[in-house]
Amino acid sequence: MVAPVAVVITTSALEMRDALPHGGGLIGLDLGTQTIGTAFCDPSWRIASPGKTIKRGKFSIDKGLIAALIAERSIKGIVIGLPLNMDGSSGPRVQSTRAYARNLEVLDLPILLWDERWSTTSAERGLLDQDMSRAKRAERIDSAAAAVILQAAIDALAGGGFRL
């Protein structure tokens, strides 16, 4: 009997790539206080696209919704935005994100914590460029930010970026 492999939670693109030697689709998560933005990328790590926005509730419900999205798309790994302070230091939101990642270990997928500084600003700019109304932007900002986070991570995974 083979011993189970520990789930990798890392900030290193190299470690994540080593955990997924054959690539595979990824889910990106932007953890807000009220919602979770989702995004997905293709198995060859070329392009990230926004997904659904999940209204945040009890962790068991959130986990079930995330697990359903993972199963639906045959996802092989998770990328979670890491909300570092502008100076790169960690605050309470980073601790909360790390705890959320540890709770997601039950999904048995490698997890990459990726710097999300400027992701919401970048997503907002992209939505403004599409001439989207304020109401539509509010609906889509979290998933657009998740796509920005995921795109940055897959660019590093595919291009050889090794650390956050």
C-alpha positions as CSV (number, residue, x, y, z in Angstrom):
1,M,0.0,0.0,0.0
2,V,1.3,3.4,-1.0
3,A,1.4,6.1,1.7
4,P,-0.8,9.1,0.9
5,V,1.2,12.2,-0.3
6,A,0.8,15.3,1.8
7,V,-1.0,18.1,0.1
8,V,1.3,20.9,-1.0
9,I,0.5,24.4,0.1
10,T,3.1,26.8,-1.2
11,T,4.0,30.3,-2.5
12,S,6.5,28.8,-4.9
13,A,5.5,28.3,-8.6
14,L,8.3,25.7,-8.9
15,E,6.8,23.6,-6.0
16,M,3.4,23.9,-7.6
17,R,4.7,22.9,-11.0
18,D,6.5,19.9,-9.4
19,A,3.2,18.9,-7.7
20,L,1.5,18.9,-11.2
21,P,4.1,17.5,-13.6
22,H,1.4,16.8,-16.2
23,G,-0.3,20.2,-15.9
24,G,-4.0,20.2,-15.6
25,G,-6.8,22.7,-15.1
26,L,-6.6,25.1,-12.2
27,I,-9.2,27.0,-10.2
28,G,-8.3,30.5,-8.9
29,L,-10.0,31.9,-5.8
30,D,-10.2,35.5,-4.7
31,L,-11.4,35.3,-1.0
32,G,-13.4,38.3,0.0
33,T,-15.2,38.7,3.3
34,Q,-18.6,38.3,1.6
35,T,-17.9,36.5,-1.6
36,I,-15.4,34.2,-3.3
37,G,-14.5,35.0,-6.9
38,T,-13.6,32.0,-9.0
39,A,-11.6,31.6,-12.2
40,F,-10.4,28.7,-14.3
41,C,-7.6,28.0,-16.7
42,D,-7.1,25.4,-19.4
43,P,-4.9,22.3,-18.7
44,S,-1.9,23.7,-20.6
45,W,-1.9,26.9,-18.4
46,R,-2.4,29.4,-21.2
47,I,-5.4,31.5,-20.3
48,A,-7.5,32.2,-17.2
49,S,-11.2,33.1,-17.4
50,P,-13.5,34.4,-14.7
51,G,-16.0,31.9,-13.3
52,K,-18.8,32.2,-10.8
53,T,-18.9,34.4,-7.7
54,I,-19.9,32.4,-4.6
55,K,-21.7,34.1,-1.8
56,R,-19.6,33.3,1.2
57,G,-21.2,31.3,4.1
58,K,-20.3,28.5,6.4
59,F,-17.0,26.9,5.3
60,S,-18.7,23.5,4.8
61,I,-21.1,25.0,2.3
62,D,-18.3,27.0,0.6
63,K,-16.1,23.9,0.4
64,G,-19.0,21.9,-1.1
65,L,-19.5,24.5,-3.8
66,I,-15.8,24.7,-4.6
67,A,-15.6,20.9,-4.7
68,A,-18.5,20.8,-7.2
69,L,-16.7,23.3,-9.5
70,I,-13.5,21.3,-9.2
71,A,-15.3,18.0,-10.1
72,E,-17.2,19.6,-12.9
73,R,-14.0,20.8,-14.6
74,S,-11.6,18.0,-13.5
75,I,-9.4,20.6,-11.7
76,K,-5.9,19.4,-10.7
77,G,-4.8,22.4,-8.4
78,I,-6.0,25.5,-6.6
79,V,-4.5,29.0,-6.7
80,I,-5.6,31.3,-3.9
81,G,-5.0,35.1,-3.9
82,L,-2.7,36.0,-0.9
83,P,-3.6,39.5,0.3
84,L,-0.2,40.8,1.3
85,N,0.2,44.4,2.5
86,M,1.6,46.8,-0.1
87,D,5.1,46.5,1.6
88,G,4.9,42.7,1.2
89,S,4.3,42.0,4.9
90,S,1.6,39.8,6.2
91,G,-1.4,40.9,8.2
92,P,-4.6,39.3,9.6
93,R,-6.1,38.7,6.1
94,V,-3.0,36.7,5.1
95,Q,-3.4,34.6,8.2
96,S,-7.1,34.0,7.4
97,T,-6.2,33.1,3.8
98,R,-3.6,30.6,5.0
99,A,-6.1,29.0,7.4
100,Y,-8.7,28.8,4.6
101,A,-6.0,27.0,2.4
102,R,-5.3,24.6,5.2
103,N,-9.0,23.9,5.5
104,L,-9.2,23.2,1.7
105,E,-6.5,20.5,2.1
106,V,-9.4,18.0,2.4
107,L,-9.9,18.4,-1.3
108,D,-6.5,16.7,-1.8
109,L,-5.2,19.1,-4.4
110,P,-2.0,21.2,-4.4
111,I,-2.6,24.8,-3.4
112,L,-0.6,27.8,-4.6
113,L,-0.9,31.0,-2.6
114,W,-0.2,33.9,-5.0
115,D,0.3,37.5,-4.4
116,E,-2.9,39.4,-5.1
117,R,-1.7,43.0,-4.7
118,W,-3.3,45.1,-7.4
119,S,-5.5,42.3,-8.7
120,T,-8.8,44.1,-7.9
121,T,-7.5,47.3,-9.4
122,S,-6.3,45.5,-12.5
123,A,-9.7,43.7,-12.8
124,E,-11.6,46.9,-12.3
125,R,-9.6,48.6,-15.1
126,G,-10.3,45.7,-17.4
127,L,-14.1,45.9,-16.7
128,L,-14.0,49.7,-17.2
129,D,-12.2,49.1,-20.5
130,Q,-15.2,47.0,-21.5
131,D,-17.5,50.0,-20.7
132,M,-19.3,47.9,-18.1
133,S,-21.9,49.6,-15.9
134,R,-21.2,50.0,-12.2
135,A,-23.8,47.4,-11.3
136,K,-22.3,44.8,-13.7
137,R,-18.8,45.6,-12.4
138,A,-20.0,45.0,-8.8
139,E,-21.4,41.6,-9.8
140,R,-18.2,40.5,-11.7
141,I,-15.3,42.2,-9.9
142,D,-14.4,39.2,-7.6
143,S,-14.3,36.7,-10.4
144,A,-12.4,39.1,-12.6
145,A,-9.9,39.6,-9.8
146,A,-9.6,35.8,-9.4
147,A,-8.8,35.6,-13.2
148,V,-6.1,38.2,-12.8
149,I,-4.6,36.3,-9.9
150,L,-4.8,33.0,-11.7
151,Q,-3.3,34.4,-14.9
152,A,-0.3,35.8,-13.1
153,A,0.2,32.4,-11.4
154,I,-0.1,30.4,-14.6
155,D,2.3,32.8,-16.4
156,A,4.8,32.0,-13.7
157,L,4.0,28.3,-13.8
158,A,4.3,28.0,-17.6
159,G,7.2,30.5,-17.9
160,G,9.4,29.3,-15.1
161,G,8.7,31.9,-12.4
162,F,9.8,30.3,-9.2
163,R,8.7,32.4,-6.3
164,L,6.0,34.8,-5.2
